[in-house]
Amino acid sequence: MKINKINFSHNSISNKDISAVSKVLKSGWLTHGKYTNLFEREFSKFVNSKFAVTVSSCTAGLHLSCLALNLKKGDEVILPAMSHTATSHAIEYTGAKPVFVDVEKISGNINVNLVEKKITKKTKALIVVHMAGFACDMNKIQKICKKYKLQLIEDCAHGLGTFFSRRHVGNFGLSGCFSFYPTKHITTGEGGMVISNNLKFINRIKQLKAFGIDTDIKNRKMPGKYDVIKLGFNYRMTDFQAALGYHQLKRFKKNLLIRKKNAKLYQKYLISKKIQFKKYDEECSYFVYQIFVKKRNELVKLLKKNNIGVSIHYAKPIPFYRFYRNKYNYRKENLENSIFYSNKSLSLPAHHQINEKKIIKICKLILKFLNEK
Ligand SMILES: Cc1ncc(COP(=O)(O)O)c(C=O)c1O
């Protein structure tokens, strides 16, 4: 069979999922309903956290986590220079200052050895990102947080199914924030989940995600009777999105195994001195399969011409986006690995619709391209 097109991502949406969404749509109860509860319960079971709360996006979850920490102008938060800008925007929204740290060259995760140098009296928290599904060294990170009394938030947008020492990511600090954007492991269109093992913290998140109202809809004695005690937001997920997420999560374990199998296949076929990649890690969830090559942009064009969907995570370190550059004027010398990462990394598809035949096709093209260079 000829392979015509290989998509970068593929959503696992079955007829059963569509029928569940359709049932919610016809039910007359479209938000904070049965599926929201089911999805939250199933999610906390999957990641083994005490609490899980649906939100409208991972960005919203990160923002709420920063708000629940009471971050404000004058505070500083340390984060990696390589991530989606959502990670730093969440800090900015509160008025606090994001303090960028360079990443490790091949993992793209925050370089823990550089964190201590950035800690000042104003530092309140650390946000880590588990890049491409590879967990950060949470032992070292927790030690630093404990030593300097910093709060820890995990950006787990790439991390569903990622473990560190057999513990699911998102459980190491005050909260873990997940994304269900369509390219992610599971999707609700837009959407996210905040997990926590701290009751007080998760209650603050719940309140802030729904206008700062004091009484949950299920606990109101009179409809419409409540008080507003905080300047909250509307960051809720709809119930039909929750239905979509719930059913995909039920199948996710099987899909995760395929991602891992695909990562092993890439390692088997992509053998060249001109390619660098991370050693296979059984605890990684392989959001994508990342490699590092010279002439990356030329290779992207070639793969695209051959109908192979790829991506770059991310083509610029956050401090060099115009908004952050104008505001903080970060110097390039301190962010060398982030610059390497943004110029050389290439994200290949690893999802459950990729198979050995497709991987061979991708690898052959890459190896031919590199041999000719
Ligand atoms: C590392 C990281 N954090 C946060 C986000 C934001 O996620 P969302 O689109 O669900 O707000 C993304 C989005 O892709 C991401 O890659």
The ligand as a Tripos MOL2 file, in Angstrom:
@<TRIPOS>MOLECULE
LIG
   16    16     1     0     0
SMALL
NO_CHARGES

@<TRIPOS>ATOM
      1 C1          4.6660   23.5100   26.9800 C.3       1 LIG1
      2 C2          3.3060   24.0930   26.7510 C.ar      1 LIG1
      3 N1          2.7030   24.7390   27.7570 N.ar      1 LIG1
      4 C3          1.4820   25.2760   27.6180 C.ar      1 LIG1
      5 C4          0.7960   25.1980   26.4390 C.ar      1 LIG1
      6 C5         -0.5540   25.8320   26.3100 C.3       1 LIG1
      7 O1         -1.5320   24.8560   26.1610 O.3       1 LIG1
      8 P1         -3.0320   25.2660   25.7430 P.3       1 LIG1
      9 O2         -3.0310   25.4400   24.2720 O.co2     1 LIG1
     10 O3         -3.8730   24.0940   26.1770 O.co2     1 LIG1
     11 O4         -3.3650   26.5040   26.4690 O.co2     1 LIG1
     12 C6          1.3720   24.5320   25.3610 C.ar      1 LIG1
     13 C7          0.6500   24.4560   24.0920 C.2       1 LIG1
     14 O5          0.9380   23.7870   23.1760 O.2       1 LIG1
     15 C8          2.6560   23.9590   25.5140 C.ar      1 LIG1
     16 O6          3.2480   23.3170   24.5070 O.3       1 LIG1
@<TRIPOS>BOND
     1     1     2 1
     2     2     3 ar
     3     2    15 ar
     4     3     4 ar
     5     4     5 ar
     6     5     6 1
     7     5    12 ar
     8     6     7 1
     9     7     8 1
    10     8     9 2
    11     8    10 1
    12     8    11 1
    13    12    13 1
    14    12    15 ar
    15    13    14 2
    16    15    16 1
@<TRIPOS>SUBSTRUCTURE
     1 LIG1         1 GROUP 0 **** ****
